[in-house]
Amino acid sequence: MRDVLDGTLDAAAVRRWCRLSLDGLAAAREEIDALNVYPVPDADTGTNLWSTMEAATAAASAADVRPDDVAGVLHAAARGALLGARGNSGVILSQLLRGAAEGLAADGRVPSAGPPGPRHLAAALARSAEQGYAAVAEPVEGTMLTVARAAADAGVQRARGAGATLAGVARAAARAGRVALARTPQQLDVLARAGVVDAGGRGLTVLLEAVDTLVSGRRPPVRARRLGPPALPFPASAGLDLRPGGPAYEVMYLLEADDERVPALRKALVGLGDSVLVVGGDRLWHVHAHVHDVGAALEAGMRAGRPYRVRVVHFVDQLAARSHRRAPAGTRAVVAVAASSGIAELLSGAGAFVVAREPERDPSTAELLAAIRRTGAVEVVVLPNDREGIAVAEAAAERARDEGVRVAVLPTRAQVQGLAALAVHEPGRSFDDDVVAMTSAAAHTRHGAVTVATRDAVTAAGRCAAGDVLGLVDGDLVTVGKELAATAIEVVDRLLAGGGELVTLVSGGAAPDSGLSAAVARHVRSTRPEVETVVYGGGPPRYPLLIGVE
């Protein structure tokens, strides 16, 4: 089969791979959580991998790199994963990504003239596996490390053959990963006793299959969810840990420290517990360990440098929380930022607690914190609905967490993304399931808008004069036109070029042409009859039309 990428990789392809991986992990998350019995049976590996990959995908999307800088965008993804890593598996994933970037780069460049091809992909897989093993203080076979090495070995072997292609290397790596995963119960007794394959390894096969899909168009094979019936190998009542004699706490933190201090830190943490990971570089590290003495683990970090963003999980509490997965009615709420009274009505009508956004000013941390408190809920999802408002929402969430409220901030960058997320909100699901579903809905909603220039300027789409119509896609100015309808149609066509099943149109309250949304809707129905179109009024005055495509 012909390579979908015509035999080469570029930065855009890496971003597509990130999104494919994120979608795959979202689909397999519950399956992977159910497989999770090692190193601690706390049923969160799928969720942790998804959360880590979400951070990597966001960082890759935001990376300002040349179109041919494959290593650069992978480095950005790796750093995002490092900062957002969750759990043992998430920390390892961040190091695997870092290794892949290093495998593609030599002195910051692709190691030969021209775009990377089969042997570069093989080099990325090999360095990724090498870095994964190096990150773990005491590597264990039968885990995601084993899967990574098997995939790398197969990819390298295929790349050395005559007529090697990207598709061939990717397929060999994905197939070897699946075979290695199936053998993990033969290598790790705890997996055999539970009748499952390794959860982290299963997650890594999702990423390998995403590479195969990217370069060849092949879809992952359908597989059974597990090898046998689920069973926890150790009872949750076995003392203060989920394993007899095992550490009771998971400790994670980011660390600013000189590289030469890391070996002593790693040695100190190994003396305190197990599952020790210290990954990163260039004075920024992510530290993970399972210990009995949380204070000692933090003190070790303080001796090495400056620890921050500390996270401590008591395994028994975590398992107890997961044994009550469905949330009672009234315990969860959604706080959403609205840019206009019309959108506020839509959001509140769907059950959200609305915070109004003033023109040219996002709500403050105090305003969002007050809204979180006002819900009275113990679980809150926050929809900033604006790119600049995400950091403010995160600050409010941190303060709310200090007060005992469980808060998730979804990176919704547009009003239509918030509407899409709220449409799939289901308070009866577990909190993690609800957050994943809402985030996925928002991430799959591309957004656009048309507005009118207020002054002459030179833009990324060319010169514009006051009164010209500006078309935006995903926050970027992409076209300058003279007519609202024509520009809006160009924007919606660009958004639909990548596919879509639903177009949402929100007309602005000050739109000079009251028939604008109707004209765009007619265009969609005539050119894409399979696509559903919904129209709302009451959008923000400065935008005659907001557009969302799901």
C-alpha positions in Angstrom: 0.0 0.0 0.0 1.3 3.5 -0.9 2.5 5.6 2.1 -0.1 8.2 3.0 2.7 10.6 3.6 4.5 9.8 0.3 7.5 8.4 2.2 8.4 11.4 4.4 7.6 12.9 7.7 7.1 16.6 8.6 6.0 18.6 11.6 2.3 18.5 10.6 2.5 14.7 10.4 3.8 14.5 14.0 0.9 16.7 15.1 -1.5 14.4 13.3 0.1 11.4 15.0 -0.4 13.1 18.4 -4.1 13.5 17.7 -4.4 9.9 16.4 -2.7 8.7 19.6 -4.9 10.8 21.8 -8.0 9.5 20.1 -6.8 5.9 20.3 -6.1 6.3 24.0 -9.5 7.9 24.6 -11.2 4.9 23.0 -9.0 2.3 24.8 -8.8 4.1 28.2 -11.4 2.0 30.1 -9.9 -1.2 28.7 -6.4 -0.1 29.8 -7.6 1.0 33.2 -9.2 -2.5 33.7 -5.9 -4.2 32.8 -3.9 -2.2 35.4 -2.5 -4.6 38.0 1.2 -3.7 37.9 3.1 -2.1 39.6 0.0 -1.2 41.7 -3.5 -2.3 40.9 -5.1 1.1 41.0 -6.9 1.0 37.7 -5.6 4.3 36.3 -3.0 3.5 33.6 -5.3 4.3 30.7 -6.4 7.6 32.3 -2.8 8.6 33.1 -1.6 7.8 29.6 -4.5 9.7 28.0 -3.9 12.8 30.3 -0.1 12.7 29.5 -0.7 12.4 25.8 -3.3 15.3 26.0 -0.6 17.5 27.4 1.9 16.4 24.7 -0.7 17.0 21.9 -1.4 20.5 23.2 2.3 21.3 23.3 2.9 20.0 19.8 0.0 22.0 18.5 1.3 25.2 20.0 5.0 24.6 19.0 6.4 27.4 16.8 8.7 25.3 14.6 9.5 25.2 10.9 7.3 22.9 8.8 10.3 20.5 8.3 11.4 20.5 12.0 10.1 17.0 12.9 12.5 16.7 15.9 11.5 20.2 17.1 7.8 19.4 17.3 8.6 16.0 18.9 10.7 17.8 21.5 7.8 20.1 22.2 5.5 17.1 22.7 8.0 15.5 25.0 8.3 18.6 27.1 4.5 18.9 27.3 4.3 15.3 28.4 7.0 15.8 31.0 5.1 18.8 32.5 1.8 17.0 32.4 2.8 13.4 33.1 0.4 11.4 35.3 1.4 8.2 37.0 4.3 5.8 36.4 3.2 5.1 32.8 2.8 8.8 32.0 6.3 9.6 33.2 7.7 6.7 31.1 5.7 7.9 28.1 7.3 11.4 28.4 10.7 9.8 28.3 9.9 7.7 25.3 8.8 10.8 23.4 12.0 12.6 24.4 14.0 9.6 23.1 12.1 9.6 19.8 13.0 13.3 19.4 16.6 12.7 20.1 16.7 9.8 17.7 15.6 12.2 14.9 17.9 15.0 15.8 21.7 15.5 15.7 22.8 18.8 16.9 19.2 19.9 16.6 18.9 18.8 12.9 17.7 15.8 11.1 20.8 13.6 10.7 20.9 13.8 6.9 19.9 16.1 4.1 16.2 15.9 3.1 13.1 15.0 5.2 13.3 12.0 7.5 12.4 8.6 6.1 12.4 4.9 7.1 15.8 4.8 8.8 15.0 8.0 10.8 11.8 6.5 12.1 13.7 3.4 13.1 16.3 5.6 14.8 13.5 7.3 16.7 12.1 4.0 17.9 15.5 2.7 19.0 16.4 5.8 20.9 13.0 5.9 22.5 13.3 2.4 23.8 16.9 3.1 25.0 15.7 6.2 26.9 12.7 4.4 28.4 15.0 1.8 30.0 17.4 4.4 31.2 14.6 6.3 33.0 13.7 3.4 35.2 15.9 2.7 38.2 15.1 -1.0 38.2 13.6 -2.0 34.8 11.2 -5.0 34.7 10.4 -7.1 31.7 6.8 -7.7 30.8 6.0 -4.0 30.8 5.7 -1.2 28.3 9.5 -1.1 28.2 9.5 -4.6 26.7 7.0 -3.6 24.1 9.0 -0.5 23.2 12.2 -2.5 22.7 10.5 -5.2 20.6 8.9 -2.5 18.4 12.3 -0.8 18.0 14.2 -3.9 17.1 11.6 -4.8 14.5 11.6 -1.3 13.0 15.4 -1.2 12.8 15.6 -4.6 11.1 13.0 -3.6 8.6 14.7 -0.2 7.9 18.0 -2.1 7.0 16.3 -4.1 4.4 16.2 -3.3 0.7 13.4 -1.1 -0.4 12.4 0.0 3.1 9.5 2.4 3.4 8.0 4.4 6.3 4.9 2.2 6.0 7.0 -1.0 6.2 8.9 0.2 9.3 5.7 1.4 11.0 3.9 -1.8 10.3 6.8 -4.0 11.5 7.0 -2.0 14.7 3.3 -2.1 15.4 3.1 -5.8 14.7 6.1 -6.6 17.0 4.6 -4.4 19.7 1.4 -6.4 19.6 3.3 -9.7 19.8 5.4 -8.5 22.7 2.3 -7.4 24.5 0.7 -10.8 24.2 3.8 -12.3 25.8 3.9 -10.0 28.8 2.0 -12.5 31.1 4.8 -15.0 30.4 7.3 -12.5 31.7 5.5 -11.0 34.7 3.8 -13.4 37.1 1.4 -10.8 38.5 -0.1 -10.4 35.0 -0.4 -14.2 34.5 -2.2 -14.5 37.9 -4.6 -11.7 37.0 -5.2 -13.1 33.4 -4.2 -9.8 31.7 -1.6 -8.2 29.5 0.4 -5.3 30.8 -1.6 -2.1 30.8 1.2 0.3 30.0 2.3 -2.0 27.1 -1.3 -2.0 25.8 -1.2 1.8 25.9 2.1 1.8 23.9 0.6 -0.4 21.2 -2.0 2.3 20.7 0.7 4.8 19.9 2.6 2.4 17.6 -0.7 1.7 15.8 -1.2 5.4 15.4 2.1 5.6 13.5 1.0 2.8 11.3 -2.3 4.5 10.6 -0.6 7.8 9.9 1.8 6.5 7.2 -0.3 3.8 5.6 -3.9 4.5 6.4 -4.4 1.1 8.0 -6.7 1.0 11.0 -5.7 -0.9 14.2 -6.9 -4.5 14.4 -9.9 -5.4 16.5 -8.8 -7.2 19.7 -10.3 -8.8 22.8 -10.3 -6.5 25.8 -8.4 -8.9 28.0 -6.9 -12.4 28.1 -9.2 -13.6 30.9 -11.6 -12.5 33.6 -10.5 -9.4 35.6 -9.1 -10.1 39.0 -7.1 -8.0 41.4 -4.1 -10.0 42.5 -4.1 -8.5 46.0 -7.1 -7.5 48.2 -7.6 -3.8 48.8 -7.9 -4.5 52.5 -4.4 -5.8 52.8 -3.1 -3.2 55.2 -2.2 0.3 54.0 -1.0 -0.8 50.6 -2.5 -2.7 47.7 0.4 -5.1 47.8 1.7 -6.8 51.0 4.8 -4.9 52.1 4.6 -2.5 49.2 4.8 1.3 49.5 1.6 3.0 50.4 2.0 6.3 48.5 2.8 7.5 45.0 4.8 10.8 45.1 5.3 12.9 42.0 6.8 16.3 41.5 8.6 18.5 39.0 12.2 19.4 40.0 14.5 22.2 38.9 18.0 20.7 39.5 21.4 20.5 38.0 21.9 17.3 36.0 24.8 16.1 38.1 22.6 16.0 41.2 20.1 13.5 39.6 22.1 10.2 40.2 22.2 10.9 44.0 18.5 11.7 44.0 17.7 8.5 42.1 19.8 6.5 44.5 18.1 8.1 47.6 14.6 7.3 46.2 15.5 3.7 45.4 16.4 3.4 49.1 12.9 4.7 50.0 10.7 2.6 47.8 10.2 1.4 44.2 8.9 2.4 40.8 11.5 5.2 40.8 11.6 7.4 37.8 13.6 10.6 37.3 13.2 11.8 33.7 13.9 14.9 31.8 17.1 17.0 31.4 18.4 20.5 31.0 17.6 21.2 34.7 13.9 20.2 34.5 13.0 16.8 35.8 9.8 14.8 36.6 10.2 12.7 39.7 8.0 9.7 40.4 8.3 7.1 43.2 6.2 4.7 45.3 7.2 5.2 49.0 6.1 4.8 52.6 7.7 8.0 53.7 6.4 11.0 51.7 8.4 13.5 53.6 11.7 11.7 53.0 10.9 11.6 49.2 10.3 15.3 49.2 13.4 16.0 51.3 15.5 14.1 48.8 14.2 16.4 46.1 14.9 19.5 48.1 18.5 18.3 48.6 18.8 18.0 44.8 17.1 21.2 43.8 13.7 22.9 43.9 10.7 20.6 43.8 7.3 22.0 42.9 3.8 20.9 41.7 3.9 18.1 44.2 1.2 15.4 43.9 0.7 12.6 46.5 -1.7 9.7 46.1 -2.6 7.2 48.9 -3.3 4.0 47.0 -6.0 2.7 49.3 -7.9 6.0 49.1 -7.5 6.0 45.3 -8.9 2.4 45.1 -11.8 3.3 47.4 -12.7 6.3 45.2 -12.6 4.1 42.1 -14.9 1.5 43.7 -17.6 4.2 43.8 -17.3 5.3 40.2 -20.8 6.8 39.6 -21.3 10.2 41.1 -24.5 10.9 43.1 -26.7 13.5 41.6 -25.8 17.1 42.5 -22.1 16.3 43.3 -20.8 17.6 39.9 -21.2 20.9 38.1 -19.9 22.7 35.1 -18.6 26.3 35.2 -18.5 27.9 31.7 -17.4 31.3 30.5 -19.7 33.1 28.1 -18.7 35.9 25.8 -22.3 37.1 25.3 -25.7 37.0 26.8 -27.0 34.8 24.0 -24.3 32.2 24.6 -24.8 32.5 28.3 -28.4 31.4 27.8 -27.3 28.4 25.8 -24.8 27.4 28.4 -27.1 27.9 31.4 -29.9 26.2 29.5 -27.6 23.1 29.3 -27.0 23.2 33.1 -23.8 25.2 33.4 -23.0 27.8 36.0 -22.1 30.8 33.7 -19.4 33.4 34.3 -19.8 36.4 31.9 -16.8 37.6 29.9 -16.5 41.3 29.6 -15.5 42.8 26.2 -11.7 42.5 25.9 -11.4 41.1 29.5 -11.4 37.5 30.7 -12.9 36.7 34.1 -10.4 36.9 37.0 -9.1 34.1 39.1 -11.3 35.4 41.9 -14.4 35.4 39.8 -13.9 31.9 38.6 -13.1 30.6 42.1 -16.3 32.3 43.3 -18.3 30.5 40.6 -16.7 27.1 41.5 -17.6 27.7 45.2 -21.1 28.8 44.2 -21.9 25.5 42.6 -21.6 23.7 46.0 -20.3 20.6 44.1 -17.4 18.4 45.1 -16.5 17.8 41.4 -16.4 20.7 39.0 -15.5 20.9 35.3 -14.4 24.4 34.1 -14.8 25.5 30.5 -12.7 28.7 29.9 -13.9 28.9 26.2 -11.0 31.3 25.4 -7.3 30.7 24.8 -6.2 33.4 27.1 -8.5 32.3 29.9 -7.1 28.8 30.3 -4.2 29.8 32.6 -6.6 31.9 34.8 -9.0 29.0 35.1 -6.1 26.7 36.1 -5.1 29.2 38.8 -8.7 29.2 40.2 -8.8 25.4 40.0 -5.6 25.1 42.1 -7.1 27.2 44.8 -10.3 25.2 44.7 -8.4 22.0 45.0 -6.8 23.3 48.1 -10.3 23.6 49.5 -11.1 19.9 48.7 -12.9 20.4 45.4 -12.0 18.1 42.6 -11.6 20.4 39.5 -10.7 19.7 35.9 -10.1 22.6 33.5 -10.8 21.6 29.9 -8.6 23.5 27.3 -11.6 24.9 25.4 -10.3 27.8 23.3 -13.6 28.9 21.7 -17.2 29.3 22.6 -18.3 26.6 20.2 -15.9 24.2 21.8 -17.5 24.8 25.2 -20.9 24.2 23.7 -19.7 20.9 22.2 -18.2 19.8 25.5 -21.3 20.6 27.4 -23.5 18.7 24.9 -21.8 15.4 26.0 -21.6 16.1 29.7 -23.1 13.3 31.8 -22.9 13.8 35.6 -23.9 10.1 36.2 -20.6 8.9 34.7 -17.4 8.7 36.7 -15.5 12.1 36.8 -12.6 10.8 34.7 -15.0 9.4 32.1 -17.0 12.6 31.9 -13.8 14.7 31.6 -12.5 12.5 28.8 -15.7 12.6 26.9 -16.1 16.4 27.2 -12.4 17.0 26.3 -12.7 14.7 23.3 -15.8 16.5 22.1 -14.1 19.9 22.4 -10.9 18.7 20.8 -12.8 17.4 17.8 -14.5 20.8 17.3 -12.6 23.0 14.9 -13.7 26.6 15.3 -13.8 29.6 13.0 -15.2 33.1 12.9 -15.7 36.2 10.8 -15.2 39.8 12.1 -14.8 43.2 10.5 -11.4 45.1 10.6 -11.5 48.4 12.4 -8.3 49.8 10.9 -5.8 49.3 8.1 -3.2 46.7 8.9 -0.8 44.1 7.5 -1.9 40.6 8.6 -0.8 37.0 8.1 -3.4 36.7 5.3 -2.3 39.9 3.6 -3.2 43.6 3.8 -6.6 44.7 5.1 -8.4 48.0 5.3 -10.9 49.2 7.8 -14.2 47.6 6.9 -12.7 44.5 5.4 -14.0 41.1 6.5 -11.5 38.9 8.3 -11.9 35.1 8.4 -10.3 33.1 11.3 -9.8 29.3 11.6 -8.8 27.9 15.0 -7.8 31.4 16.2 -5.6 32.2 13.2 -6.4 34.8 10.6 -6.6 32.9 7.2 -8.4 35.2 4.8 -9.4 38.8 4.1 -12.5 39.5 2.1 -15.0 42.2 1.1 -18.3 40.4 1.8 -19.5 38.7 5.0 -21.2 35.8 3.4 -18.5 35.0 0.9 -15.8 35.1 3.7 -17.9 33.1 6.1 -18.5 30.4 3.4 -14.7 30.3 2.7 -14.1 29.7 6.5 -16.7 27.0 6.8 -15.3 25.3 3.7 -11.8 25.3 5.2 -13.1 23.8 8.4 -15.1 21.1 6.6 -12.0 20.2 4.4 -10.9 18.0 7.3 -14.3 16.3 7.6 -17.2 16.9 9.9 -20.7 15.7 10.8 -22.2 18.8 12.5 -21.8 22.6 11.8 -22.8 25.0 14.5 -23.4 28.6 13.6 -23.8 31.4 16.2 -24.7 34.8 14.8 -23.4 37.9 16.5 -25.9 40.4 18.0 -24.5 43.3 16.0 -24.3 41.4 12.6 -25.1 44.0 9.9 -26.6 41.1 7.8 -29.3 39.3 9.7 -29.3 36.6 6.9 -25.7 35.7 7.2 -26.1 32.5 9.2 -29.0 31.4 6.9 -26.8 32.0 3.8 -24.0 29.9 5.3 -26.4 27.2 6.3 -27.8 27.0 2.8 -24.3 26.7 1.4 -23.5 23.8 3.7 -26.8 22.0 3.0 -26.3 22.3 -0.8 -22.6 21.3 -0.9 -22.5 18.9 2.0 -26.0 17.4 2.4 -24.7 14.7 4.8 -23.6 17.4 7.3 -26.1 18.6 9.9 -26.4 22.3 10.6 -27.7 24.1 13.7 -28.1 27.9 14.0 -28.2 30.0 17.2 -28.4 33.7 17.8 -26.9 35.9 20.5 -23.2 35.6 19.8 -20.7 38.3 20.8 -21.2 41.6 19.0 -17.7 41.8 17.6 -18.1 38.5 15.6 -21.0 38.5 13.1 -20.6 34.7 13.0 -19.0 32.0 15.1 -18.6 28.6 13.4 -17.9 25.2 14.9 -17.4 21.9 13.0 -17.6 18.5 14.8 
